[in-house]
Amino acid sequence: MKDARDLQFWGTVAVVGAALAVVAAYLADGAPLVWAVASVEALLVMVHVGRRFRHAGHAAQVTAPTDERPDAAHCERCRRVREQGAEAVARRERRQARQTG
């Protein structure tokens, strides 16, 4: 994994390089070249953002349950809810058993 300072440095280099490219384009040929350079820069930024955050657009998939049971909860909150539901069912069954027997 890259260091955050390294990423910040290269991000700064890219921004300064883009600004210098726009200034150079303006000095070289004026508005049409500035539009071309800015368009290429915008396209590169969109590609970078698309590649970096591609996973954010997809729903998270749980590849393996946290427990061996097929109905295992994927998080602590869901586990507690399932346990409370199981306790409620057990209480209801005990109550019905007392009423019938």
C-alpha positions, -999 to 999 in steps of 0.1 A, spaced: 0 0 0 13 34 -9 21 59 18 -3 88 21 25 114 18 37 97 -14 2 99 -28 -2 136 -17 31 145 -33 22 129 -67 -12 145 -65 4 179 -60 28 172 -89 -1 163 -112 -21 195 -102 9 218 -108 17 200 -140 -18 204 -152 -18 241 -144 15 246 -162 1 227 -192 -28 251 -194 -6 281 -191 18 267 -218 -12 260 -240 -25 296 -236 9 311 -244 15 287 -274 -18 289 -293 -45 306 -272 -80 294 -264 -83 263 -287 -53 246 -272 -63 255 -237 -97 238 -243 -79 207 -256 -55 205 -227 -83 211 -202 -105 184 -219 -77 159 -217 -71 167 -180 -108 164 -172 -109 130 -190 -79 118 -170 -95 129 -137 -127 111 -146 -108 79 -155 -88 81 -123 -119 86 -101 -138 58 -120 -110 33 -114 -103 43 -78 -139 42 -67 -153 15 -90 -159 -8 -60 -181 18 -43 -208 14 -70 -212 -23 -64 -231 -38 -35 -209 -55 -9 -210 -93 -12 -204 -115 18 -183 -143 4 -182 -165 35 -204 -165 66 -189 -157 99 -202 -189 114 -205 -225 101 -243 -225 102 -260 -216 69 -282 -190 87 -253 -173 105 -255 -135 109 -230 -113 91 -227 -87 119 -231 -84 156 -263 -65 153 -280 -91 131 -267 -118 154 -283 -102 184 -316 -97 166 -316 -134 155 -309 -145 191 -337 -123 204 -360 -138 178 -350 -173 187 -356 -165 224 -391 -152 216 -399 -183 196 -387 -205 225 -409 -185 250 -439 -188 228 -434 -226 224 -430 -230 262 -462 -210 267 -481 -230 242 -468 -263 257 -480 -252 292 -514 -243 278 -519 -275 260 -503 -299 284 
